[in-house]
Amino acid sequence: MRSRTMGMAVTLLSACILGSCRPGAESVNTKPDERLVPGEYIVVYKADPLAGAKFINTYDGRTQSVRQYTRKLLTTLSIKSDQIDQVYGTAIKGFSARLTKAEAEQLRQNPQIAYIEQSRYVNPDEPQRLDESNARATAGQEVPWGIKYVGGFVDYSGSNAAWIVDTGIDLDHKDLNVDVKRGKNFVTSGQGAKTLDDQHGHGSHMAGIIAARNNSIGVVGVAAGAPVVPVKVGWRFQDITTALVIAGVDYVAANAKSGDVVNLSVGAYVTESMDAAVLSMARRGDLFVAISAGNAYNGNYDANNISPGRINAPNVYTLSAYDDKGMFAKISCAGNPPIDFSTPGVRIKSTVNNGGYATFTEGTSMATAHMAGILLANGGVVYAKGYVKADRDGVPDAIASRIP
């Protein structure tokens, strides 16, 4: 459901539309096997593995209980338990594991299992990072065009935070207020497993759009100076998998405070388990979730083919992107539903890793971060202020604003 009233505050925009957003809805992807992770599967339980378990009132207690339950199950099936990677105990109940096709099929037939699907890499359509030679911190602070177009920034004085499920955040960037204590790294192998720090730049770029400090250097974000929590699910953007995103969402669902904002600048071809996890998190009812509509990739321009952007639920906002002339971004997916608003997503300057700044070319990732900043600055209130031009689907998306 979208607002059609100009300047009207919208706090609960979306009602789930069965058939286009429910987990398990049929995908119309032309290449459904695209981007599958070889040998990695997501397994979702039908029976509750926490039933009767003790010490499950915390995130750690639930994940430990699910891991123990899963080890026992795999042992009974003669599957090695050291193949378990991630476990999920809050948003969904299940796990990811390295399995052969035969092992996956064996689990699929088990009465304790609701469904299994192969993990996917997120679509490799991240924005291009332009030359940083002119993007370093200067003596004065810059207000990027996107911040101006959504109504400017505010000096954030609230008690909430933005949880950024991405490549991490530059932990000691002078322009960011990073909540390292609540951050978590879900990367378990390779270079990304060594640190919570952002080694790529994508997550830090989102953090700056949302909440870069109002000071004398660099850039400023929509909710300037607000805490940003790194939930690292990939070393590089192209390394992010749906299994890791679900782990991040599961962690946020268990640990975010009422009124917090979740930024999901990721998208993959339709995946039932990731949709289910994000829907479950949203149904807490007290979080605000901003999700990318997805970037055009491999011939797909329809946001209904992108998870989790295709879902609709209260307090969930799916974003398309526009440029500084108000034109619908060429790279942005379209579709109503699930898109709720459009926000800036072309040639956006923000913070990146190693204390730097960079301009990213175009993408719904940046549009998502602008909405997350609005939600954080306004406590979940969004204003519709005009419409984008030349929307690909012929139904212009409302432009989101922090102010009427």
Number of C-alpha atoms within 10 A of each C-alpha: 17 19 19 13 13 14 17 15 18 17 17 19 18 22 15 17 15 11 10 18 27 17 21 15 13 14 16 13 17 11 12 11 11 14 17 18 16 13 13 23 25 26 25 22 20 14 13 16 19 18 9 8 13 10 13 18 9 13 19 14 16 23 23 18 22 24 22 14 15 19 18 14 16 17 11 10 13 10 19 14 17 10 14 19 19 20 28 28 27 23 25 24 21 28 24 25 22 21 20 14 14 9 14 21 12 12 21 17 12 14 11 15 16 15 19 21 18 24 25 25 21 23 23 17 20 21 21 12 17 14 11 12 8 11 17 17 19 12 9 11 15 17 18 19 16 25 25 15 18 22 17 19 23 21 17 20 11 14 12 19 26 29 27 30 31 31 31 33 36 30 23 14 18 17 28 27 22 25 17 18 8 14 22 20 24 22 24 14 10 9 12 23 16 12 15 24 27 24 21 21 28 27 32 34 28 33 37 32 30 36 36 32 28 23 15 14 16 27 28 31 35 35 32 27 24 29 24 29 26 31 29 29 32 30 27 18 21 14 17 24 24 29 29 28 26 27 30 26 27 24 24 27 24 18 14 20 14 14 19 21 30 30 26 26 27 29 32 23 29 26 23 21 26 26 24 21 25 26 24 18 25 21 16 15 15 17 23 28 27 26 30 32 40 38 31 20 15 13 9 19 21 23 30 27 26 30 28 33 31 29 30 27 22 21 24 28 28 29 37 37 35 29 22 15 9 18 16 27 27 18 21 28 30 29 22 19 19 30 27 24 30 32 30 35 29 26 22 24 26 31 34 27 22 17 18 20 25 23 22 22 16 26 31 34 33 33 33 35 34 36 34 33 34 32 30 29 28 19 17 24 19 26 25 25 21 17 20 23 18 16 22 17 13 11 14 19 31 25 25 28 27 29 17 13
